[in-house]
Amino acid sequence: MLTIPNTLSITDLRRESAKILKNLPKEKLYLLIQNSKAKGAIIDIDYLKTLQQAYEDYLDIQTFDKTVKEPSISWQKYLDKSQKTE
């Protein structure tokens, strides 16, 4: 797991962009620094997809946790109730 990303100045990015992009699959993430402040990031596309999938899984778990506590009824009761409303 990445805890401290590699950092680059904007100047380094301009000078070494080909090298940075070549190393991106190995490094996964570069933090862009301008005037001693984080301004952006360059991230490997496969790593980004992995992060997006993990976030979607997290949201699914949150939804499940909310709905699992809701009261449930049997399938038969549902069918009986739906037939009465028709």
N, C-alpha and C positions, 0 to 999 in steps of 0.2 A: 504494500500500500504506500502511496506517495504521501509524505507528510510535508516536506519542504520542496516546492518545485524549483527547477532551475530558473535562474533569473537572467534576463537580458535587458540591456539598454536599447532604446530605439536605434541608437547609432550602431550598436552591434548587429541588430536585426538588418539594418540597411547594408552593412558591410558583408555579413556572413549568411545571408538568407538561404542560399543554396545548401550550405553545410547544415544549417539549422533544420531545414526541411528534410534533408537526408537522415538526420539523427532523430527526427520526431517520433518514428515508430518505436525506437528504443527508449527515448526519454519520456514520452507520453505527454509532457506538459512543460511549457515555458511561460514564466510570468514576465510580462513586459513592464519595465520600469522607466519612468520619465520624471526627471526632477525629484528623484528619491521616493517616488510614490508609484504604487502599482496602478497601471493604467489599462491593462488588458492581459489577454493570454492567447497563446497559440497552443492548440491541443490536437493530438493525433485523432484522426477521424474514427478509427476503431475504438479508441479509448472513450471518445465522446459517445459513440453508440452504446458502449457498455454502461456508461454513467446514465444515459437516458433510460435504458432498460431497467437498471437498478432503481431509478426514481419511479418509473411506472409500477414496478413491483411494490415499492414502498406505498404508493398511493392505493394500490389494490388491497394491500394489507390493512391500511387505514379504513377503507370502505368496508372490508369484511368485519373488522373489529366493531364498527358501528352497527352493522346489520345483524351480527350474530346475537346481539342482546335483544333484538326485537322479538316480540312474541310470535310464535308460529302456530299454524293449524295443520291438521292432517289433510292429505290430498282429498280424501272423501268429503270432509267438511267444506273444502274449497269448491268442489264440484257441486255439492248440494246448494251452497250459497249462490253460486253462479247460475244454476238452473232456476232458482227462485226469482232472480232478477230479469230473466228473459221473458 
